[in-house]
Amino acid sequence: MREIGLEQLLALSTGATLLGTGGGGDPYVGRLMAEAAIRRLGPIRLIDVTELPQTGLVIPAAMMGAPTVMVEKIPNGSEVRKAVEQLERVLGQKAIAIMTIEAGGINSMIPLAVEAELDLPILDADSMGRAFPELQMTSFHVHGISSTPMVVVDEKGNSLLLNTIDNKWTEKLSRTATVVMGGASIIALYPMTTDQARRASIPGTMSQALELGALLRDHALPTAEKLSRLLEKVRGHVIFHGKVVDVVRRSTDAFVRGTATFAGMADDEGRTLRLEFQNENLVAMINGEPVVTVPDLICVLDQETLIPITTETLTYGQRAVAVTLPCADVWRTPKGVETVGPRYFGYDFDPRSLTPEARS
């Protein structure tokens, strides 16, 4: 077990934003929620999946909706606790651990706030190894675990309990409720036994985010060396250096969908990068040809600071470097590709990757 205090939060939110591939919510809002909880209640306990007891209930919690809405529709702070406690009442047992469903600026922070409130440890794991836009896009789904019963709550005090026939129906119904709730909601779902959590989780996500965030926040390192160390740690590759010349973005159905276009700089001068996103970056195309796609991670970093840029904060004139990181192994399986590959999102091509093992 290790503790997360105020001094680790900035690194954690930065690393989680990197793994969020442009999505996962605003890191500033999430960090403020976690800071408030830690100031009131003390440091947060982070445990490895191997430290889970033999029996018990693990509950993932997250924010659902369009990241652009989350920036303005701030949670009141009580929603996560209400969602978790209502799910505990439905199941007739108390949770022994909380976990994040995905990496991301706000969704890696929300479980920290509820952990402090409920005095429960946070599991050093998630179900994506990154962020994805839909609820069935989890390693839990790939392992056949049901996402329901699920609780959806909003800042006004409304709550909804869902029991569905499959995880895609969970996504459809909870997404509809989230739209009605104003485009963003707090959810508790995929309640699991500790055995299921050990078997189906992607381990080490939180500690990886801490490590990567600390590197990106190391102001003593020159930018070029920092980027080199980052890519070495994650087996990543540079996709493109360029300047944002156009962003088309719209919030619809509790998603942010859009396209960002970059004009090449330095070695990429004369070329054009287009990123297409649905909350998260899905496809990177250079001069119209797809070079990297989901399930691999596509991340945009500020050229000078290497701080990750989310899809809702991309703006004209930003100078950036786009990089790719390999996805978790679960997404290379047939069911993984079926669940989160480019064809699921409507693209007529198979996954593209710059990771050698993914191409073999």
C-alpha positions as CSV (number, residue, x, y, z in Angstrom):
1,M,0.0,0.0,0.0
2,R,1.1,3.6,-0.7
3,E,-0.5,6.9,0.2
4,I,-1.5,9.7,-2.2
5,G,-1.3,13.2,-0.6
6,L,-1.6,16.7,-2.0
7,E,1.9,16.7,-3.3
8,Q,1.2,13.8,-5.6
9,L,-2.0,15.1,-7.1
10,L,-0.6,17.3,-9.8
11,A,1.6,14.5,-11.1
12,L,-1.2,12.0,-11.0
13,S,-3.7,14.2,-12.8
14,T,-1.1,15.1,-15.5
15,G,-0.1,11.4,-16.1
16,A,-3.8,10.4,-16.1
17,T,-4.6,13.1,-18.7
18,L,-1.8,11.8,-20.9
19,L,-3.3,8.2,-20.7
20,G,-6.7,9.7,-21.3
21,T,-5.8,10.3,-24.9
22,G,-7.6,13.7,-25.1
23,G,-10.6,12.6,-23.0
24,G,-11.4,11.5,-19.5
25,G,-12.5,15.0,-18.3
26,D,-10.9,18.2,-17.2
27,P,-7.8,17.6,-15.0
28,Y,-8.2,20.8,-13.1
29,V,-11.8,20.1,-12.0
30,G,-10.9,16.6,-11.0
31,R,-7.8,17.7,-9.0
32,L,-9.8,20.3,-7.1
33,M,-12.3,17.6,-6.0
34,A,-9.5,15.3,-4.8
35,E,-7.7,18.2,-3.1
36,A,-10.7,19.2,-1.1
37,A,-11.3,15.6,0.1
38,I,-7.6,15.2,1.1
39,R,-7.5,18.5,3.0
40,R,-10.5,17.5,5.0
41,L,-9.8,13.8,5.5
42,G,-6.1,13.1,4.9
43,P,-4.1,11.0,2.4
44,I,-5.6,8.4,0.2
45,R,-4.6,4.7,0.3
46,L,-3.6,3.1,-3.0
47,I,-3.5,-0.7,-3.1
48,D,-2.3,-3.2,-5.6
49,V,-4.8,-5.8,-7.0
50,T,-2.7,-8.5,-5.3
51,E,-3.5,-6.9,-1.9
52,L,-7.3,-7.3,-2.3
53,P,-8.9,-9.7,0.3
54,Q,-10.1,-13.1,-0.9
55,T,-13.8,-11.9,-0.8
56,G,-15.5,-8.5,-1.0
57,L,-17.1,-6.0,-3.2
58,V,-15.2,-3.6,-5.5
59,I,-17.1,-0.7,-7.1
60,P,-15.8,1.5,-10.0
61,A,-17.0,5.1,-10.1
62,A,-16.7,7.8,-12.8
63,M,-18.1,10.9,-14.5
64,M,-20.1,10.2,-17.7
65,G,-20.7,12.7,-20.4
66,A,-19.2,15.3,-22.8
67,P,-15.9,16.8,-21.5
68,T,-16.9,20.2,-22.7
69,V,-20.0,20.1,-20.5
70,M,-18.0,18.9,-17.5
71,V,-15.9,22.1,-17.6
72,E,-19.0,24.2,-16.8
73,K,-21.3,21.7,-15.1
74,I,-19.3,21.2,-11.9
75,P,-20.3,18.3,-9.5
76,N,-21.5,19.5,-6.1
77,G,-19.2,17.0,-4.4
78,S,-21.8,14.6,-3.0
79,E,-22.8,12.7,-6.1
80,V,-20.1,10.0,-6.0
81,R,-20.8,9.0,-2.5
82,K,-24.5,8.9,-3.2
83,A,-24.0,6.7,-6.2
84,V,-21.7,4.2,-4.4
85,E,-23.9,4.1,-1.3
86,Q,-27.0,3.5,-3.3
87,L,-25.3,0.6,-5.2
88,E,-24.2,-0.8,-1.8
89,R,-27.8,-0.8,-0.6
90,V,-29.0,-2.5,-3.7
91,L,-26.4,-5.2,-3.4
92,G,-26.8,-5.6,0.3
93,Q,-23.1,-5.3,1.1
94,K,-20.4,-2.6,1.7
95,A,-17.6,-2.0,-0.8
96,I,-14.1,-2.8,0.4
97,A,-12.4,-0.8,-2.4
98,I,-13.1,1.8,-5.0
99,M,-11.5,2.1,-8.4
100,T,-11.5,4.2,-11.5
101,I,-13.1,2.9,-14.7
102,E,-10.6,4.7,-16.9
103,A,-7.6,6.9,-17.0
104,G,-8.3,10.6,-17.5
105,G,-8.0,14.0,-15.8
106,I,-11.3,13.9,-13.9
107,N,-12.0,10.2,-13.9
108,S,-8.8,9.3,-12.2
109,M,-9.6,11.9,-9.5
110,I,-13.2,11.1,-8.7
111,P,-12.5,7.8,-6.9
112,L,-10.0,9.6,-4.8
113,A,-12.6,12.0,-3.5
114,V,-15.1,9.1,-2.6
115,E,-12.3,7.1,-1.1
116,A,-11.6,9.9,1.4
117,E,-15.3,10.2,2.1
118,L,-15.9,6.5,2.6
119,D,-12.5,5.6,4.1
120,L,-11.9,3.0,1.4
121,P,-8.7,2.2,-0.5
122,I,-8.3,2.9,-4.2
123,L,-7.3,0.0,-6.4
124,D,-4.2,0.7,-8.5
125,A,-5.9,-0.4,-11.7
126,D,-8.6,0.5,-14.2
127,S,-10.6,-1.2,-17.0
128,M,-9.1,0.5,-20.1
129,G,-5.5,1.5,-19.5
130,R,-6.5,4.7,-21.2
131,A,-9.9,6.4,-21.8
132,F,-12.7,5.3,-24.1
133,P,-16.0,7.0,-24.8
134,E,-18.5,4.2,-24.1
135,L,-19.3,2.2,-21.0
136,Q,-19.0,-1.3,-22.6
137,M,-15.4,-0.4,-23.7
138,T,-13.8,-2.0,-20.7
139,S,-11.7,-5.0,-19.9
140,F,-14.6,-6.1,-17.6
141,H,-16.9,-6.3,-20.7
142,V,-14.3,-8.4,-22.5
143,H,-14.2,-10.8,-19.5
144,G,-18.0,-11.1,-19.5
145,I,-18.7,-9.0,-16.4
146,S,-22.1,-7.2,-16.3
147,S,-22.1,-3.4,-15.9
148,T,-25.3,-3.5,-13.9
149,P,-26.8,-2.9,-11.4
150,M,-25.6,0.7,-12.1
151,V,-26.5,4.0,-10.4
152,V,-26.6,7.3,-12.3
153,V,-26.9,10.5,-10.3
154,D,-26.7,14.2,-11.0
155,E,-25.9,17.4,-9.0
156,K,-29.6,18.2,-8.5
157,G,-30.2,15.0,-6.4
158,N,-31.8,12.8,-9.1
159,S,-30.7,9.2,-9.2
160,L,-31.5,6.2,-11.5
161,L,-30.9,2.5,-11.0
162,L,-30.4,0.5,-14.1
163,N,-30.5,-3.3,-14.7
164,T,-30.0,-4.2,-18.4
165,I,-29.8,-7.2,-20.6
166,D,-26.3,-6.5,-21.7
167,N,-23.6,-3.8,-21.5
168,K,-24.4,-2.1,-24.7
169,W,-27.9,-1.5,-23.4
170,T,-26.3,0.0,-20.3
171,E,-24.5,2.5,-22.5
172,K,-27.6,3.4,-24.4
173,L,-29.9,3.9,-21.5
174,S,-27.4,5.7,-19.2
175,R,-26.3,7.9,-22.0
176,T,-29.9,8.9,-22.6
177,A,-30.3,9.7,-18.9
178,T,-27.1,11.7,-18.9
179,V,-28.3,13.8,-21.8
180,V,-31.5,14.6,-19.8
181,M,-29.4,15.4,-16.7
182,G,-27.6,18.1,-18.7
183,G,-24.9,16.2,-20.5
184,A,-22.9,15.0,-17.5
185,S,-23.6,12.6,-14.6
186,I,-21.8,10.6,-11.9
187,I,-22.0,6.8,-12.2
188,A,-21.2,3.7,-10.1
189,L,-21.2,0.5,-12.1
190,Y,-19.6,-2.9,-12.8
191,P,-19.8,-4.0,-9.2
192,M,-17.4,-7.0,-8.8
193,T,-16.1,-9.6,-6.5
194,T,-12.4,-9.2,-5.6
195,D,-11.7,-12.3,-7.7
196,Q,-13.3,-10.6,-10.7
197,A,-11.4,-7.4,-10.1
198,R,-8.0,-9.3,-9.9
199,R,-8.8,-11.3,-13.1
200,A,-10.4,-8.6,-15.3
201,S,-8.7,-5.3,-14.3
202,I,-5.7,-3.7,-16.0
203,P,-3.2,-3.3,-13.1
204,G,-0.9,-0.5,-12.3
205,T,-2.8,2.4,-14.0
206,M,-2.7,4.8,-11.1
207,S,1.0,4.2,-10.3
208,Q,1.9,4.5,-14.0
209,A,0.0,7.8,-14.2
210,L,1.9,9.1,-11.1
211,E,5.3,8.1,-12.7
212,L,4.5,9.6,-16.1
213,G,3.1,12.8,-14.6
214,A,6.1,13.3,-12.4
215,L,8.3,13.0,-15.5
216,L,6.2,15.5,-17.5
217,R,6.3,17.9,-14.6
218,D,10.1,17.7,-14.1
219,H,11.1,21.2,-15.0
220,A,14.8,20.5,-14.6
221,L,14.8,18.3,-17.7
222,P,15.1,19.8,-21.2
223,T,12.0,19.2,-23.3
224,A,13.8,17.0,-25.9
225,E,15.2,14.7,-23.1
226,K,11.9,14.6,-21.3
227,L,10.1,13.5,-24.5
228,S,12.8,10.9,-25.2
229,R,12.4,9.5,-21.7
230,L,8.7,9.4,-21.9
231,L,8.7,7.5,-25.2
232,E,11.2,5.0,-23.8
233,K,9.1,4.4,-20.7
234,V,5.9,3.7,-22.6
235,R,7.4,2.3,-25.8
236,G,5.8,5.2,-27.6
237,H,6.5,7.0,-30.9
238,V,6.2,10.5,-32.3
239,I,3.4,10.8,-34.9
240,F,3.7,14.5,-35.9
241,H,5.0,17.9,-35.0
242,G,2.6,20.7,-36.0
243,K,0.5,23.7,-35.3
244,V,-3.3,23.6,-34.9
245,V,-4.9,25.3,-37.9
246,D,-8.5,24.2,-37.5
247,V,-10.8,22.6,-34.8
248,V,-14.3,21.6,-35.5
249,R,-16.0,20.4,-32.3
250,R,-19.6,19.8,-31.3
251,S,-21.3,18.4,-28.2
252,T,-24.0,15.9,-29.0
253,D,-25.6,12.9,-27.3
254,A,-23.3,13.5,-24.2
255,F,-20.2,13.2,-26.4
256,V,-17.7,15.7,-27.8
257,R,-17.2,14.8,-31.5
258,G,-14.9,16.6,-33.9
259,T,-11.8,17.0,-35.9
260,A,-8.5,18.8,-35.3
261,T,-6.2,19.7,-38.2
262,F,-2.5,20.4,-37.8
263,A,0.0,21.9,-40.3
264,G,3.4,20.3,-40.2
265,M,6.4,21.9,-38.7
266,A,10.1,21.0,-38.7
267,D,10.5,17.5,-40.2
268,D,6.8,17.4,-40.9
269,E,6.6,20.7,-42.8
270,G,4.4,20.3,-45.9
271,R,2.3,17.5,-44.4
272,T,-1.1,17.7,-42.6
273,L,-2.3,15.7,-39.6
274,R,-6.0,15.3,-39.0
275,L,-7.2,13.9,-35.7
276,E,-10.7,12.6,-35.3
277,F,-12.2,12.3,-31.9
278,Q,-15.2,11.2,-29.9
279,N,-14.3,12.5,-26.4
280,E,-10.9,10.7,-27.0
281,N,-8.7,10.8,-30.1
282,L,-9.7,7.9,-32.3
283,V,-7.8,8.2,-35.6
284,A,-4.6,10.0,-36.7
285,M,-4.4,10.6,-40.5
286,I,-1.4,12.1,-42.3
287,N,-2.2,13.5,-45.7
288,G,-5.4,11.6,-45.6
289,E,-3.9,8.2,-44.7
290,P,-4.6,6.6,-41.3
291,V,-1.3,6.0,-39.5
292,V,-2.5,5.3,-35.9
293,T,-6.0,4.3,-34.7
294,V,-7.8,3.0,-31.6
295,P,-7.2,1.0,-29.6
296,D,-3.6,2.5,-29.4
297,L,-3.4,5.8,-27.6
298,I,-3.1,9.0,-29.6
299,C,-2.0,11.9,-27.3
300,V,-1.4,15.6,-28.0
301,L,1.3,17.4,-26.0
302,D,2.2,21.0,-25.8
303,Q,5.4,21.5,-27.8
304,E,7.2,23.5,-25.1
305,T,5.9,22.0,-21.8
306,L,4.8,18.5,-23.0
307,I,1.7,18.9,-20.8
308,P,-1.2,16.9,-22.4
309,I,-3.9,18.8,-24.3
310,T,-7.4,17.5,-24.0
311,T,-9.8,17.5,-27.0
312,E,-12.0,20.2,-25.4
313,T,-9.0,22.6,-25.0
314,L,-7.5,22.2,-28.5
315,T,-7.4,25.7,-30.0
316,Y,-6.1,27.5,-33.1
317,G,-2.4,28.3,-33.0
318,Q,-1.3,25.7,-30.5
319,R,2.1,24.2,-31.3
320,A,2.1,20.5,-30.4
321,V,3.6,17.1,-30.8
322,A,1.3,14.1,-31.3
323,V,2.5,10.8,-29.9
324,T,1.2,7.3,-29.7
325,L,1.5,4.8,-26.9
326,P,0.7,1.0,-27.2
327,C,-2.7,-0.1,-25.8
328,A,-3.2,-2.7,-23.1
329,D,-2.9,-6.3,-24.4
330,V,-6.6,-7.0,-23.8
331,W,-7.5,-4.7,-26.8
332,R,-5.4,-6.8,-29.2
333,T,-7.7,-9.8,-28.7
334,P,-10.5,-10.4,-31.2
335,K,-13.2,-9.3,-28.7
336,G,-11.1,-6.3,-27.8
337,V,-10.7,-5.2,-31.4
338,E,-14.5,-5.8,-32.0
339,T,-15.3,-3.6,-28.9
340,V,-12.9,-0.6,-29.5
341,G,-11.4,-1.0,-33.0
342,P,-11.9,1.6,-35.7
343,R,-14.6,-0.3,-37.4
344,Y,-16.8,0.0,-34.3
345,F,-16.6,3.8,-34.7
346,G,-17.6,3.6,-38.4
347,Y,-14.2,3.7,-40.1
348,D,-13.7,1.2,-42.9
349,F,-10.2,-0.1,-42.0
350,D,-8.6,-2.3,-39.4
351,P,-6.5,-1.0,-36.5
352,R,-3.2,0.9,-37.5
353,S,-0.3,1.1,-35.1
354,L,3.3,2.2,-34.9
355,T,4.0,-0.4,-32.2
356,P,6.0,-3.3,-33.8
357,E,4.3,-6.1,-31.9
358,A,0.9,-4.8,-32.9
359,R,1.8,-5.0,-36.6
360,S,3.2,-8.6,-36.4
